[in-house]
């Protein structure tokens, strides 16, 4: 997939554990793990906003578009 998720990196920078973030934003640890691994087809803006608020970051700190990384892009 051409979208790369940098959630692990941001968690490490903020010295926060995945389970703490999951509890703080109200999603399961399993769903957060899937997001961290890039095994999701989408993420709600509400969830992205909650992650950004909890980690004090911008969406661009978490997501990167890397062309040619496989997968197809649909409009």
C-alpha positions in Angstrom: 0.0 0.0 0.0 1.4 3.4 -0.8 0.3 4.9 2.5 2.8 4.2 5.3 1.8 4.5 9.0 4.3 5.9 11.4 2.3 5.3 14.6 5.0 3.2 16.2 7.5 5.9 15.7 5.2 8.6 17.2 4.3 6.3 20.2 8.1 5.9 20.9 8.7 9.6 20.6 5.9 10.3 23.1 7.0 7.4 25.4 3.4 6.0 25.3 2.3 2.4 25.1 -0.2 1.2 22.5 -2.6 0.0 25.2 -2.5 3.4 26.8 -3.3 5.1 23.5 -6.1 2.7 22.7 -7.7 3.3 26.1 -7.3 7.1 25.8 -8.9 7.3 22.4 -11.6 4.6 22.9 -10.6 1.8 20.5 -9.5 -1.7 21.1 -5.9 -2.7 21.3 -6.5 -5.1 18.4 -7.8 -2.3 16.1 -4.9 -0.1 17.1 -2.5 -2.9 16.3 -4.1 -3.4 12.9 -3.7 0.3 12.2 -0.1 0.3 13.3 0.7 -2.5 10.9 -1.1 -0.9 8.0 -3.7 -3.7 7.8 -6.7 -1.4 7.5 -8.4 -0.1 4.4 -9.4 3.2 6.1 -9.4 5.2 9.2 -12.2 7.5 10.4 -11.2 11.2 10.7 -12.6 11.1 14.2 -10.2 8.4 15.2 -7.3 10.1 13.4 -8.2 13.4 15.2 -8.2 11.5 18.6 -4.8 10.0 17.9 -3.4 13.3 16.9 -4.8 15.0 20.1 -3.5 12.2 22.4 0.0 12.2 20.7 0.1 16.0 20.2 0.9 15.7 16.5 -0.4 16.3 13.0 -1.9 13.7 10.6 1.2 14.2 8.4 3.4 13.0 11.3 1.5 9.7 11.3 0.8 9.1 7.5 3.2 9.2 4.6 2.3 8.7 0.9 5.1 6.7 -0.8 4.3 6.1 -4.5 5.3 2.7 -5.9 4.9 0.9 -2.6 2.4 -1.5 -4.1 -1.4 -1.7 -4.1 -3.8 0.3 -6.1 -5.4 3.6 -5.2 -9.1 4.2 -5.7 -10.8 7.5 -5.7 
